[in-house]
Amino acid sequence: MAAIAGIDQEMFEAARIDGAGKWRQIWSITIPSIAPTISLMLILSISGLFSSNFDQIFVLRNAVNAPASNVIDIFVYM
């Protein structure tokens, strides 16, 4: 919502004067203006998939369960 609020309102006014409807304004102004925010949020969401509570795994890891507790964070730490 903050990204949409940051779009210059003069762009919407110019589109209205040119005869663009609401859907054309969304397609031609809003979506391209918030595309960097959408891509950043997508990257952050995907990186959240790799979150595996590293602290719990690292503290509770021992010789018995070490092969089963190997996650990406362990390899990065080691």
PDB file of N, CA, C and O in Angstrom:
ATOM      1  N   MET A   1       0.827  -1.185   0.000  1.00  0.00           N
ATOM      2  CA  MET A   1       0.000   0.000   0.000  1.00  0.00           C
ATOM      3  C   MET A   1       0.877   1.257   0.000  1.00  0.00           C
ATOM      4  O   MET A   1       0.534   2.259  -0.627  1.00  0.00           O
ATOM      5  N   ALA A   2       2.006   1.195   0.705  1.00  0.00           N
ATOM      6  CA  ALA A   2       2.894   2.353   0.735  1.00  0.00           C
ATOM      7  C   ALA A   2       3.487   2.622  -0.640  1.00  0.00           C
ATOM      8  O   ALA A   2       3.677   3.778  -1.016  1.00  0.00           O
ATOM      9  N   ALA A   3       3.781   1.574  -1.390  1.00  0.00           N
ATOM     10  CA  ALA A   3       4.325   1.755  -2.736  1.00  0.00           C
ATOM     11  C   ALA A   3       3.293   2.407  -3.648  1.00  0.00           C
ATOM     12  O   ALA A   3       3.636   3.253  -4.474  1.00  0.00           O
ATOM     13  N   ILE A   4       2.048   2.020  -3.503  1.00  0.00           N
ATOM     14  CA  ILE A   4       0.989   2.624  -4.317  1.00  0.00           C
ATOM     15  C   ILE A   4       0.776   4.078  -3.908  1.00  0.00           C
ATOM     16  O   ILE A   4       0.540   4.936  -4.758  1.00  0.00           O
ATOM     17  N   ALA A   5       0.859   4.356  -2.612  1.00  0.00           N
ATOM     18  CA  ALA A   5       0.683   5.731  -2.147  1.00  0.00           C
ATOM     19  C   ALA A   5       1.827   6.631  -2.608  1.00  0.00           C
ATOM     20  O   ALA A   5       1.658   7.848  -2.693  1.00  0.00           O
ATOM     21  N   GLY A   6       2.985   6.051  -2.907  1.00  0.00           N
ATOM     22  CA  GLY A   6       4.129   6.829  -3.343  1.00  0.00           C
ATOM     23  C   GLY A   6       4.140   7.176  -4.818  1.00  0.00           C
ATOM     24  O   GLY A   6       5.033   7.889  -5.274  1.00  0.00           O
ATOM     25  N   ILE A   7       3.177   6.693  -5.567  1.00  0.00           N
ATOM     26  CA  ILE A   7       3.103   6.992  -7.006  1.00  0.00           C
ATOM     27  C   ILE A   7       2.618   8.424  -7.185  1.00  0.00           C
ATOM     28  O   ILE A   7       1.671   8.858  -6.530  1.00  0.00           O
ATOM     29  N   ASP A   8       3.276   9.148  -8.074  1.00  0.00           N
ATOM     30  CA  ASP A   8       2.921  10.539  -8.337  1.00  0.00           C
ATOM     31  C   ASP A   8       1.501  10.629  -8.900  1.00  0.00           C
ATOM     32  O   ASP A   8       1.184   9.990  -9.904  1.00  0.00           O
ATOM     33  N   GLN A   9       0.661  11.415  -8.258  1.00  0.00           N
ATOM     34  CA  GLN A   9      -0.742  11.545  -8.663  1.00  0.00           C
ATOM     35  C   GLN A   9      -0.903  12.252 -10.006  1.00  0.00           C
ATOM     36  O   GLN A   9      -1.931  12.108 -10.666  1.00  0.00           O
ATOM     37  N   GLU A  10       0.110  13.015 -10.409  1.00  0.00           N
ATOM     38  CA  GLU A  10       0.032  13.691 -11.705  1.00  0.00           C
ATOM     39  C   GLU A  10       0.005  12.689 -12.856  1.00  0.00           C
ATOM     40  O   GLU A  10      -0.551  12.970 -13.918  1.00  0.00           O
ATOM     41  N   MET A  11       0.604  11.529 -12.642  1.00  0.00           N
ATOM     42  CA  MET A  11       0.559  10.491 -13.675  1.00  0.00           C
ATOM     43  C   MET A  11      -0.870  10.003 -13.890  1.00  0.00           C
ATOM     44  O   MET A  11      -1.296   9.794 -15.025  1.00  0.00           O
ATOM     45  N   PHE A  12      -1.603   9.823 -12.802  1.00  0.00           N
ATOM     46  CA  PHE A  12      -3.002   9.397 -12.903  1.00  0.00           C
ATOM     47  C   PHE A  12      -3.863  10.493 -13.533  1.00  0.00           C
ATOM     48  O   PHE A  12      -4.754  10.212 -14.335  1.00  0.00           O
ATOM     49  N   GLU A  13      -3.588  11.735 -13.163  1.00  0.00           N
ATOM     50  CA  GLU A  13      -4.351  12.840 -13.747  1.00  0.00           C
ATOM     51  C   GLU A  13      -4.110  12.928 -15.251  1.00  0.00           C
ATOM     52  O   GLU A  13      -5.048  13.121 -16.024  1.00  0.00           O
ATOM     53  N   ALA A  14      -2.846  12.785 -15.662  1.00  0.00           N
ATOM     54  CA  ALA A  14      -2.532  12.829 -17.087  1.00  0.00           C
ATOM     55  C   ALA A  14      -3.195  11.673 -17.824  1.00  0.00           C
ATOM     56  O   ALA A  14      -3.659  11.845 -18.951  1.00  0.00           O
ATOM     57  N   ALA A  15      -3.247  10.509 -17.209  1.00  0.00           N
ATOM     58  CA  ALA A  15      -3.895   9.352 -17.836  1.00  0.00           C
ATOM     59  C   ALA A  15      -5.396   9.584 -17.965  1.00  0.00           C
ATOM     60  O   ALA A  15      -5.997   9.227 -18.978  1.00  0.00           O
ATOM     61  N   ARG A  16      -6.004  10.184 -16.936  1.00  0.00           N
ATOM     62  CA  ARG A  16      -7.436  10.493 -17.004  1.00  0.00           C
ATOM     63  C   ARG A  16      -7.734  11.488 -18.125  1.00  0.00           C
ATOM     64  O   ARG A  16      -8.721  11.346 -18.847  1.00  0.00           O
ATOM     65  N   ILE A  17      -6.871  12.494 -18.261  1.00  0.00           N
ATOM     66  CA  ILE A  17      -7.061  13.488 -19.328  1.00  0.00           C
ATOM     67  C   ILE A  17      -6.935  12.827 -20.696  1.00  0.00           C
ATOM     68  O   ILE A  17      -7.657  13.180 -21.628  1.00  0.00           O
ATOM     69  N   ASP A  18      -6.017  11.865 -20.817  1.00  0.00           N
ATOM     70  CA  ASP A  18      -5.827  11.146 -22.080  1.00  0.00           C
ATOM     71  C   ASP A  18      -6.927  10.136 -22.357  1.00  0.00           C
ATOM     72  O   ASP A  18      -6.972   9.552 -23.440  1.00  0.00           O
ATOM     73  N   GLY A  19      -7.814   9.924 -21.391  1.00  0.00           N
ATOM     74  CA  GLY A  19      -8.954   9.038 -21.611  1.00  0.00           C
ATOM     75  C   GLY A  19      -8.774   7.632 -21.075  1.00  0.00           C
ATOM     76  O   GLY A  19      -9.558   6.747 -21.416  1.00  0.00           O
ATOM     77  N   ALA A  20      -7.783   7.400 -20.260  1.00  0.00           N
ATOM     78  CA  ALA A  20      -7.568   6.064 -19.706  1.00  0.00           C
ATOM     79  C   ALA A  20      -8.587   5.795 -18.602  1.00  0.00           C
ATOM     80  O   ALA A  20      -8.845   6.645 -17.750  1.00  0.00           O
ATOM     81  N   GLY A  21      -9.155   4.599 -18.639  1.00  0.00           N
ATOM     82  CA  GLY A  21     -10.065   4.185 -17.581  1.00  0.00           C
ATOM     83  C   GLY A  21      -9.279   3.673 -16.378  1.00  0.00           C
ATOM     84  O   GLY A  21      -8.049   3.698 -16.354  1.00  0.00           O
ATOM     85  N   LYS A  22     -10.026   3.211 -15.389  1.00  0.00           N
ATOM     86  CA  LYS A  22      -9.381   2.746 -14.161  1.00  0.00           C
ATOM     87  C   LYS A  22      -8.490   1.534 -14.415  1.00  0.00           C
ATOM     88  O   LYS A  22      -7.379   1.457 -13.890  1.00  0.00           O
ATOM     89  N   TRP A  23      -8.973   0.591 -15.217  1.00  0.00           N
ATOM     90  CA  TRP A  23      -8.160  -0.605 -15.484  1.00  0.00           C
ATOM     91  C   TRP A  23      -6.906  -0.261 -16.268  1.00  0.00           C
ATOM     92  O   TRP A  23      -5.850  -0.839 -16.012  1.00  0.00           O
ATOM     93  N   ARG A  24      -6.991   0.664 -17.216  1.00  0.00           N
ATOM     94  CA  ARG A  24      -5.818   1.070 -17.990  1.00  0.00           C
ATOM     95  C   ARG A  24      -4.815   1.776 -17.085  1.00  0.00           C
ATOM     96  O   ARG A  24      -3.607   1.617 -17.263  1.00  0.00           O
ATOM     97  N   GLN A  25      -5.300   2.559 -16.113  1.00  0.00           N
ATOM     98  CA  GLN A  25      -4.409   3.223 -15.163  1.00  0.00           C
ATOM     99  C   GLN A  25      -3.685   2.200 -14.297  1.00  0.00           C
ATOM    100  O   GLN A  25      -2.492   2.331 -14.020  1.00  0.00           O
ATOM    101  N   ILE A  26      -4.424   1.185 -13.877  1.00  0.00           N
ATOM    102  CA  ILE A  26      -3.797   0.135 -13.068  1.00  0.00           C
ATOM    103  C   ILE A  26      -2.738  -0.584 -13.880  1.00  0.00           C
ATOM    104  O   ILE A  26      -1.629  -0.816 -13.399  1.00  0.00           O
ATOM    105  N   TRP A  27      -3.079  -0.942 -15.122  1.00  0.00           N
ATOM    106  CA  TRP A  27      -2.174  -1.731 -15.966  1.00  0.00           C
ATOM    107  C   TRP A  27      -0.956  -0.925 -16.418  1.00  0.00           C
ATOM    108  O   TRP A  27       0.147  -1.466 -16.499  1.00  0.00           O
ATOM    109  N   SER A  28      -1.144   0.353 -16.710  1.00  0.00           N
ATOM    110  CA  SER A  28      -0.074   1.153 -17.296  1.00  0.00           C
ATOM    111  C   SER A  28       0.704   2.003 -16.298  1.00  0.00           C
ATOM    112  O   SER A  28       1.830   2.406 -16.588  1.00  0.00           O
ATOM    113  N   ILE A  29       0.133   2.284 -15.136  1.00  0.00           N
ATOM    114  CA  ILE A  29       0.812   3.151 -14.173  1.00  0.00           C
ATOM    115  C   ILE A  29       1.120   2.420 -12.873  1.00  0.00           C
ATOM    116  O   ILE A  29       2.271   2.378 -12.439  1.00  0.00           O
ATOM    117  N   THR A  30       0.100   1.848 -12.255  1.00  0.00           N
ATOM    118  CA  THR A  30       0.272   1.270 -10.931  1.00  0.00           C
ATOM    119  C   THR A  30       1.202   0.069 -10.944  1.00  0.00           C
ATOM    120  O   THR A  30       2.167   0.035 -10.180  1.00  0.00           O
ATOM    121  N   ILE A  31       0.940  -0.906 -11.784  1.00  0.00           N
ATOM    122  CA  ILE A  31       1.752  -2.131 -11.794  1.00  0.00           C
ATOM    123  C   ILE A  31       3.210  -1.854 -12.159  1.00  0.00           C
ATOM    124  O   ILE A  31       4.098  -2.343 -11.460  1.00  0.00           O
ATOM    125  N   PRO A  32       3.505  -1.088 -13.228  1.00  0.00           N
ATOM    126  CA  PRO A  32       4.918  -0.803 -13.500  1.00  0.00           C
ATOM    127  C   PRO A  32       5.601   0.002 -12.396  1.00  0.00           C
ATOM    128  O   PRO A  32       6.803  -0.148 -12.177  1.00  0.00           O
ATOM    129  N   SER A  33       4.846   0.857 -11.698  1.00  0.00           N
ATOM    130  CA  SER A  33       5.439   1.676 -10.636  1.00  0.00           C
ATOM    131  C   SER A  33       5.786   0.859  -9.399  1.00  0.00           C
ATOM    132  O   SER A  33       6.744   1.177  -8.695  1.00  0.00           O
ATOM    133  N   ILE A  34       5.011  -0.199  -9.126  1.00  0.00           N
ATOM    134  CA  ILE A  34       5.289  -1.001  -7.933  1.00  0.00           C
ATOM    135  C   ILE A  34       6.025  -2.301  -8.261  1.00  0.00           C
ATOM    136  O   ILE A  34       6.220  -3.135  -7.377  1.00  0.00           O
ATOM    137  N   ALA A  35       6.435  -2.487  -9.513  1.00  0.00           N
ATOM    138  CA  ALA A  35       7.139  -3.716  -9.907  1.00  0.00           C
ATOM    139  C   ALA A  35       8.415  -3.952  -9.091  1.00  0.00           C
ATOM    140  O   ALA A  35       8.650  -5.091  -8.687  1.00  0.00           O
ATOM    141  N   PRO A  36       9.256  -2.935  -8.825  1.00  0.00           N
ATOM    142  CA  PRO A  36      10.437  -3.199  -7.981  1.00  0.00           C
ATOM    143  C   PRO A  36      10.068  -3.665  -6.580  1.00  0.00           C
ATOM    144  O   PRO A  36      10.737  -4.529  -6.012  1.00  0.00           O
ATOM    145  N   THR A  37       9.014  -3.098  -6.025  1.00  0.00           N
ATOM    146  CA  THR A  37       8.568  -3.511  -4.687  1.00  0.00           C
ATOM    147  C   THR A  37       8.041  -4.940  -4.718  1.00  0.00           C
ATOM    148  O   THR A  37       8.305  -5.722  -3.804  1.00  0.00           O
ATOM    149  N   ILE A  38       7.301  -5.280  -5.763  1.00  0.00           N
ATOM    150  CA  ILE A  38       6.780  -6.640  -5.896  1.00  0.00           C
ATOM    151  C   ILE A  38       7.924  -7.637  -5.998  1.00  0.00           C
ATOM    152  O   ILE A  38       7.886  -8.686  -5.355  1.00  0.00           O
ATOM    153  N   SER A  39       8.946  -7.327  -6.801  1.00  0.00           N
ATOM    154  CA  SER A  39      10.066  -8.264  -6.956  1.00  0.00           C
ATOM    155  C   SER A  39      10.863  -8.394  -5.663  1.00  0.00           C
ATOM    156  O   SER A  39      11.295  -9.493  -5.314  1.00  0.00           O
ATOM    157  N   LEU A  40      11.064  -7.289  -4.948  1.00  0.00           N
ATOM    158  CA  LEU A  40      11.779  -7.358  -3.676  1.00  0.00           C
ATOM    159  C   LEU A  40      11.013  -8.193  -2.659  1.00  0.00           C
ATOM    160  O   LEU A  40      11.610  -9.016  -1.964  1.00  0.00           O
ATOM    161  N   MET A  41       9.714  -7.998  -2.563  1.00  0.00           N
ATOM    162  CA  MET A  41       8.914  -8.778  -1.626  1.00  0.00           C
ATOM    163  C   MET A  41       8.900 -10.253  -2.002  1.00  0.00           C
ATOM    164  O   MET A  41       8.881 -11.113  -1.121  1.00  0.00           O
ATOM    165  N   LEU A  42       8.909 -10.560  -3.297  1.00  0.00           N
ATOM    166  CA  LEU A  42       8.975 -11.945  -3.747  1.00  0.00           C
ATOM    167  C   LEU A  42      10.293 -12.589  -3.329  1.00  0.00           C
ATOM    168  O   LEU A  42      10.305 -13.718  -2.838  1.00  0.00           O
ATOM    169  N   ILE A  43      11.396 -11.877  -3.521  1.00  0.00           N
ATOM    170  CA  ILE A  43      12.712 -12.404  -3.126  1.00  0.00           C
ATOM    171  C   ILE A  43      12.770 -12.629  -1.622  1.00  0.00           C
ATOM    172  O   ILE A  43      13.280 -13.654  -1.171  1.00  0.00           O
ATOM    173  N   LEU A  44      12.259 -11.693  -0.846  1.00  0.00           N
ATOM    174  CA  LEU A  44      12.265 -11.858   0.609  1.00  0.00           C
ATOM    175  C   LEU A  44      11.367 -13.013   1.051  1.00  0.00           C
ATOM    176  O   LEU A  44      11.693 -13.715   2.008  1.00  0.00           O
ATOM    177  N   SER A  45      10.255 -13.214   0.372  1.00  0.00           N
ATOM    178  CA  SER A  45       9.366 -14.331   0.710  1.00  0.00           C
ATOM    179  C   SER A  45      10.022 -15.669   0.390  1.00  0.00           C
ATOM    180  O   SER A  45       9.923 -16.619   1.166  1.00  0.00           O
ATOM    181  N   ILE A  46      10.688 -15.735  -0.752  1.00  0.00           N
ATOM    182  CA  ILE A  46      11.366 -16.975  -1.128  1.00  0.00           C
ATOM    183  C   ILE A  46      12.496 -17.271  -0.162  1.00  0.00           C
ATOM    184  O   ILE A  46      12.701 -18.428   0.206  1.00  0.00           O
ATOM    185  N   SER A  47      13.237 -16.251   0.258  1.00  0.00           N
ATOM    186  CA  SER A  47      14.326 -16.488   1.204  1.00  0.00           C
ATOM    187  C   SER A  47      13.795 -16.931   2.563  1.00  0.00           C
ATOM    188  O   SER A  47      14.510 -17.594   3.314  1.00  0.00           O
ATOM    189  N   GLY A  48      12.562 -16.577   2.888  1.00  0.00           N
ATOM    190  CA  GLY A  48      11.952 -17.028   4.139  1.00  0.00           C
ATOM    191  C   GLY A  48      11.683 -18.524   4.141  1.00  0.00           C
ATOM    192  O   GLY A  48      11.541 -19.123   5.208  1.00  0.00           O
ATOM    193  N   LEU A  49      11.610 -19.137   2.964  1.00  0.00           N
ATOM    194  CA  LEU A  49      11.408 -20.584   2.892  1.00  0.00           C
ATOM    195  C   LEU A  49      12.607 -21.349   3.437  1.00  0.00           C
ATOM    196  O   LEU A  49      12.468 -22.475   3.914  1.00  0.00           O
ATOM    197  N   PHE A  50      13.788 -20.732   3.364  1.00  0.00           N
ATOM    198  CA  PHE A  50      14.992 -21.386   3.835  1.00  0.00           C
ATOM    199  C   PHE A  50      15.219 -21.204   5.328  1.00  0.00           C
ATOM    200  O   PHE A  50      16.204 -21.707   5.868  1.00  0.00           O
ATOM    201  N   SER A  51      14.339 -20.503   5.990  1.00  0.00           N
ATOM    202  CA  SER A  51      14.463 -20.299   7.427  1.00  0.00           C
ATOM    203  C   SER A  51      14.159 -21.608   8.146  1.00  0.00           C
ATOM    204  O   SER A  51      13.086 -22.186   7.973  1.00  0.00           O
ATOM    205  N   SER A  52      15.094 -22.062   8.939  1.00  0.00           N
ATOM    206  CA  SER A  52      14.919 -23.376   9.554  1.00  0.00           C
ATOM    207  C   SER A  52      15.234 -23.380  11.050  1.00  0.00           C
ATOM    208  O   SER A  52      15.609 -24.416  11.599  1.00  0.00           O
ATOM    209  N   ASN A  53      15.085 -22.248  11.703  1.00  0.00           N
ATOM    210  CA  ASN A  53      15.379 -22.157  13.131  1.00  0.00           C
ATOM    211  C   ASN A  53      16.771 -22.710  13.422  1.00  0.00           C
ATOM    212  O   ASN A  53      16.937 -23.672  14.173  1.00  0.00           O
ATOM    213  N   PHE A  54      17.748 -22.081  12.814  1.00  0.00           N
ATOM    214  CA  PHE A  54      19.132 -22.532  12.906  1.00  0.00           C
ATOM    215  C   PHE A  54      19.589 -22.704  14.354  1.00  0.00           C
ATOM    216  O   PHE A  54      20.292 -23.668  14.659  1.00  0.00           O
ATOM    217  N   ASP A  55      19.211 -21.807  15.238  1.00  0.00           N
ATOM    218  CA  ASP A  55      19.671 -21.891  16.620  1.00  0.00           C
ATOM    219  C   ASP A  55      19.216 -23.176  17.297  1.00  0.00           C
ATOM    220  O   ASP A  55      19.998 -23.792  18.020  1.00  0.00           O
ATOM    221  N   GLN A  56      17.989 -23.593  17.085  1.00  0.00           N
ATOM    222  CA  GLN A  56      17.509 -24.835  17.687  1.00  0.00           C
ATOM    223  C   GLN A  56      18.228 -26.046  17.107  1.00  0.00           C
ATOM    224  O   GLN A  56      18.628 -26.949  17.842  1.00  0.00           O
ATOM    225  N   ILE A  57      18.387 -26.062  15.818  1.00  0.00           N
ATOM    226  CA  ILE A  57      19.057 -27.196  15.177  1.00  0.00           C
ATOM    227  C   ILE A  57      20.503 -27.274  15.636  1.00  0.00           C
ATOM    228  O   ILE A  57      21.002 -28.362  15.925  1.00  0.00           O
ATOM    229  N   PHE A  58      21.183 -26.133  15.707  1.00  0.00           N
ATOM    230  CA  PHE A  58      22.597 -26.131  16.067  1.00  0.00           C
ATOM    231  C   PHE A  58      22.803 -26.560  17.522  1.00  0.00           C
ATOM    232  O   PHE A  58      23.740 -27.300  17.823  1.00  0.00           O
ATOM    233  N   VAL A  59      21.936 -26.100  18.420  1.00  0.00           N
ATOM    234  CA  VAL A  59      22.086 -26.422  19.839  1.00  0.00           C
ATOM    235  C   VAL A  59      21.743 -27.888  20.115  1.00  0.00           C
ATOM    236  O   VAL A  59      22.416 -28.535  20.917  1.00  0.00           O
ATOM    237  N   LEU A  60      20.716 -28.412  19.469  1.00  0.00           N
ATOM    238  CA  LEU A  60      20.270 -29.772  19.743  1.00  0.00           C
ATOM    239  C   LEU A  60      20.961 -30.825  18.881  1.00  0.00           C
ATOM    240  O   LEU A  60      20.634 -32.007  18.980  1.00  0.00           O
ATOM    241  N   ARG A  61      21.896 -30.425  18.053  1.00  0.00           N
ATOM    242  CA  ARG A  61      22.597 -31.349  17.161  1.00  0.00           C
ATOM    243  C   ARG A  61      23.668 -32.108  17.940  1.00  0.00           C
ATOM    244  O   ARG A  61      24.415 -31.516  18.719  1.00  0.00           O
ATOM    245  N   ASN A  62      23.735 -33.413  17.728  1.00  0.00           N
ATOM    246  CA  ASN A  62      24.783 -34.233  18.336  1.00  0.00           C
ATOM    247  C   ASN A  62      25.213 -35.299  17.336  1.00  0.00           C
ATOM    248  O   ASN A  62      24.747 -35.297  16.197  1.00  0.00           O
ATOM    249  N   ALA A  63      26.082 -36.195  17.740  1.00  0.00           N
ATOM    250  CA  ALA A  63      26.624 -37.200  16.823  1.00  0.00           C
ATOM    251  C   ALA A  63      25.551 -38.163  16.323  1.00  0.00           C
ATOM    252  O   ALA A  63      25.656 -38.683  15.212  1.00  0.00           O
ATOM    253  N   VAL A  64      24.531 -38.403  17.126  1.00  0.00           N
ATOM    254  CA  VAL A  64      23.492 -39.358  16.741  1.00  0.00           C
ATOM    255  C   VAL A  64      22.596 -38.795  15.630  1.00  0.00           C
ATOM    256  O   VAL A  64      22.281 -39.495  14.668  1.00  0.00           O
ATOM    257  N   ASN A  65      22.193 -37.542  15.769  1.00  0.00           N
ATOM    258  CA  ASN A  65      21.246 -36.993  14.799  1.00  0.00           C
ATOM    259  C   ASN A  65      21.896 -36.057  13.778  1.00  0.00           C
ATOM    260  O   ASN A  65      21.185 -35.392  13.025  1.00  0.00           O
ATOM    261  N   ALA A  66      23.212 -35.989  13.735  1.00  0.00           N
ATOM    262  CA  ALA A  66      23.909 -35.072  12.822  1.00  0.00           C
ATOM    263  C   ALA A  66      23.560 -35.317  11.351  1.00  0.00           C
ATOM    264  O   ALA A  66      23.307 -34.350  10.632  1.00  0.00           O
ATOM    265  N   PRO A  67      23.535 -36.557  10.874  1.00  0.00           N
ATOM    266  CA  PRO A  67      23.198 -36.741   9.455  1.00  0.00           C
ATOM    267  C   PRO A  67      21.776 -36.279   9.108  1.00  0.00           C
ATOM    268  O   PRO A  67      21.532 -35.824   7.991  1.00  0.00           O
ATOM    269  N   ALA A  68      20.860 -36.391  10.034  1.00  0.00           N
ATOM    270  CA  ALA A  68      19.475 -35.996   9.766  1.00  0.00           C
ATOM    271  C   ALA A  68      19.237 -34.510   9.991  1.00  0.00           C
ATOM    272  O   ALA A  68      18.214 -33.978   9.558  1.00  0.00           O
ATOM    273  N   SER A  69      20.160 -33.834  10.657  1.00  0.00           N
ATOM    274  CA  SER A  69      19.948 -32.421  10.968  1.00  0.00           C
ATOM    275  C   SER A  69      20.770 -31.486  10.089  1.00  0.00           C
ATOM    276  O   SER A  69      20.950 -30.317  10.429  1.00  0.00           O
ATOM    277  N   ASN A  70      21.262 -31.981   8.984  1.00  0.00           N
ATOM    278  CA  ASN A  70      21.998 -31.118   8.065  1.00  0.00           C
ATOM    279  C   ASN A  70      21.020 -30.299   7.242  1.00  0.00           C
ATOM    280  O   ASN A  70      20.241 -30.842   6.458  1.00  0.00           O
ATOM    281  N   VAL A  71      21.069 -28.984   7.427  1.00  0.00           N
ATOM    282  CA  VAL A  71      20.258 -28.044   6.668  1.00  0.00           C
ATOM    283  C   VAL A  71      21.208 -27.031   6.037  1.00  0.00           C
ATOM    284  O   VAL A  71      22.398 -27.004   6.350  1.00  0.00           O
ATOM    285  N   ILE A  72      20.682 -26.214   5.163  1.00  0.00           N
ATOM    286  CA  ILE A  72      21.519 -25.238   4.454  1.00  0.00           C
ATOM    287  C   ILE A  72      22.252 -24.330   5.429  1.00  0.00           C
ATOM    288  O   ILE A  72      23.419 -24.007   5.207  1.00  0.00           O
ATOM    289  N   ASP A  73      21.597 -23.913   6.499  1.00  0.00           N
ATOM    290  CA  ASP A  73      22.230 -23.013   7.465  1.00  0.00           C
ATOM    291  C   ASP A  73      23.440 -23.656   8.130  1.00  0.00           C
ATOM    292  O   ASP A  73      24.414 -22.965   8.428  1.00  0.00           O
ATOM    293  N   ILE A  74      23.398 -24.953   8.366  1.00  0.00           N
ATOM    294  CA  ILE A  74      24.553 -25.661   8.967  1.00  0.00           C
ATOM    295  C   ILE A  74      25.742 -25.597   8.007  1.00  0.00           C
ATOM    296  O   ILE A  74      26.866 -25.326   8.430  1.00  0.00           O
ATOM    297  N   PHE A  75      25.501 -25.842   6.731  1.00  0.00           N
ATOM    298  CA  PHE A  75      26.593 -25.809   5.755  1.00  0.00           C
ATOM    299  C   PHE A  75      27.165 -24.396   5.616  1.00  0.00           C
ATOM    300  O   PHE A  75      28.372 -24.239   5.431  1.00  0.00           O
ATOM    301  N   VAL A  76      26.331 -23.384   5.702  1.00  0.00           N
ATOM    302  CA  VAL A  76      26.801 -22.008   5.622  1.00  0.00           C
ATOM    303  C   VAL A  76      27.631 -21.672   6.851  1.00  0.00           C
ATOM    304  O   VAL A  76      28.653 -20.996   6.744  1.00  0.00           O
ATOM    305  N   TYR A  77      27.199 -22.139   8.016  1.00  0.00           N
ATOM    306  CA  TYR A  77      27.917 -21.846   9.269  1.00  0.00           C
ATOM    307  C   TYR A  77      29.254 -22.566   9.322  1.00  0.00           C
ATOM    308  O   TYR A  77      30.252 -22.000   9.769  1.00  0.00           O
ATOM    309  N   MET A  78      29.275 -23.806   8.870  1.00  0.00           N
ATOM    310  CA  MET A  78      30.508 -24.592   8.933  1.00  0.00           C
ATOM    311  C   MET A  78      31.404 -24.127   7.849  1.00  0.00           C
ATOM    312  O   MET A  78      32.511 -24.643   7.699  1.00  0.00           O
TER     313      MET A  78
END
